[in-house]
């Protein structure tokens, strides 16, 4: 896997095609689409590792976003046309108060122009909603994806990995429900990803032979 820091101004697919040409890769794909305006971490998978993309899509992500108050655009970002300019009459405390209202689960209407979202959350729409709450409008300038995943690691001995790869069951009663990176305790190599259910059983597995 290549964890590429995508620069702003290029589509995710453009970057992928450049990487495939440069590395002469026959099979490659990226996980999650970043808007052309966005920069940040773009995971690119090659060959057999492409089967792990579904796990990366569902992991936690973190964005650093810069927004401009007082101006609203038709695409909700800096590439769009200005549709309103309003005076900014807010205090810093007002901004923090409004931002706090968007913590947790909220309902959104998907914007027409957007690829940048995290698990159903449209970043540019949040900025637009914050701007409307502040009565001055806003659009985002610079979104950067800083963290792609925080999947925990599970160290396995060779004998246990063999059992798992053969379809045998191993109970992980001391582990929380969720997905884990499997790392060899002997070689420190990445061996795949398993998902453990609430009963400590393996619900799914995607493995690379050691």
Order of alpha helices (4+ residues) and beta strands (2+ residues): beta-alpha-beta-beta-alpha-beta-beta-beta-alpha-beta-beta-alpha-beta-beta-alpha-beta-beta-beta
